[in-house]
Amino acid sequence: MAIKDRLVALKFLTAAAAAATAAIACALYLGPRFSTVVDFFWPLLLSTGFFFGIVAILFRISPPPRADVTSCRASKELIDFVVAGPHSEQLCADQEPPGPPSRG
């Protein structure tokens, strides 16, 4: 009796697994073969490989950028400015606040 109760509890999981298996089998049977996909995309794959090769070569021959103190300080100030939130009072300090609308 315990096995029957356990099977009833797992009937939705079993149905989902069967549906997923059927969907995968159908996709493998009806879908394109791997060689067809490679034949279609070989120019893209080749150009991507060349691009990654050139990037790897450029990383090897160019020195890494130096981190000077002024650029670090400027970037830290910019990040602090952005994180702090709206700065409308700083940006519009020289302007007068708008008054109530005039009627007339």
Phi, psi and omega per residue, in radians:
M1 nan -0.577 -3.118
A2 -1.184 -0.583 3.139
I3 -1.202 -0.703 3.132
K4 -1.120 -0.733 3.097
D5 -1.106 -0.682 3.133
R6 -1.153 -0.720 3.118
L7 -1.157 -0.665 3.104
V8 -1.147 -0.649 3.138
A9 -1.182 -0.514 -3.088
L10 -1.775 0.269 -3.062
K11 -1.179 -0.599 3.115
F12 -1.233 -0.676 3.085
L13 -1.138 -0.714 3.103
T14 -1.137 -0.720 3.112
A15 -1.141 -0.700 3.112
A16 -1.157 -0.708 3.109
A17 -1.142 -0.689 3.103
A18 -1.150 -0.724 3.119
A19 -1.143 -0.704 3.118
A20 -1.153 -0.704 3.105
T21 -1.115 -0.737 3.121
A22 -1.145 -0.700 3.131
A23 -1.143 -0.728 3.126
I24 -1.164 -0.734 3.125
A25 -1.122 -0.706 3.119
C26 -1.145 -0.732 3.122
A27 -1.137 -0.676 3.105
L28 -1.185 -0.621 -3.115
Y29 -1.332 -0.734 -3.052
L30 -1.625 -0.342 -3.062
G31 -1.339 2.960 3.135
P32 -1.258 2.697 3.101
R33 -1.338 2.805 -3.117
F34 -1.089 -0.690 -3.131
S35 -1.137 -0.562 3.093
T36 -1.157 -0.730 3.128
V37 -1.143 -0.751 3.126
V38 -1.146 -0.705 3.095
D39 -1.066 -0.617 -3.126
F40 -1.324 -0.683 -3.018
F41 -1.771 0.189 -3.050
W42 -1.068 -0.637 3.097
P43 -1.103 -0.703 3.131
L44 -1.149 -0.762 3.132
L45 -1.113 -0.707 -3.134
L46 -1.168 -0.805 -3.125
S47 -1.159 -0.620 3.088
T48 -1.144 -0.708 3.081
G49 -1.087 -0.753 3.085
F50 -1.090 -0.737 -3.132
F51 -1.081 -0.806 3.123
F52 -1.120 -0.629 3.085
G53 -1.117 -0.761 3.125
I54 -1.137 -0.712 3.113
V55 -1.102 -0.720 3.118
A56 -1.116 -0.710 3.116
I57 -1.144 -0.762 3.136
L58 -1.122 -0.642 3.086
F59 -1.147 -0.556 3.140
R60 -1.312 -0.661 -3.027
I61 -1.598 -0.318 -3.142
S62 -1.729 2.418 3.137
P63 -1.275 2.658 3.091
P64 -1.198 2.610 -3.122
P65 -1.165 2.483 3.093
R66 -1.387 2.482 3.095
A67 -1.729 1.711 3.099
D68 -1.514 2.845 -3.003
V69 -1.183 -0.642 -3.070
T70 -1.175 -0.704 3.139
S71 -1.210 -0.622 3.087
C72 -1.136 -0.715 -3.130
R73 -1.171 -0.751 -3.137
A74 -1.119 -0.718 3.135
S75 -1.198 -0.613 3.103
K76 -1.163 -0.692 3.102
E77 -1.133 -0.686 3.121
L78 -1.142 -0.753 3.116
I79 -1.123 -0.732 3.108
D80 -1.098 -0.653 3.129
F81 -1.137 -0.753 -3.103
V82 -1.232 -0.702 -3.090
V83 -1.216 -0.548 -3.041
A84 -1.152 -0.400 3.104
G85 1.885 -2.839 -3.087
P86 -1.164 2.401 -3.113
H87 -2.100 0.754 -3.091
S88 -1.138 -0.545 3.123
E89 -1.202 -0.541 3.091
Q90 -1.356 -0.678 -3.068
L91 -1.303 -0.534 -3.071
C92 -1.980 0.539 -3.079
A93 -1.179 -0.532 -3.092
D94 -1.494 -0.110 3.133
Q95 -1.724 2.608 3.095
E96 -1.424 2.516 3.096
P97 -1.179 2.570 -3.128
P98 -1.189 2.441 3.127
G99 -1.535 -3.080 3.098
P100 -1.155 2.622 -3.136
P101 -1.125 2.435 -3.141
S102 -1.499 2.512 3.095
R103 -1.809 2.298 3.082
G104 2.811 nan nan
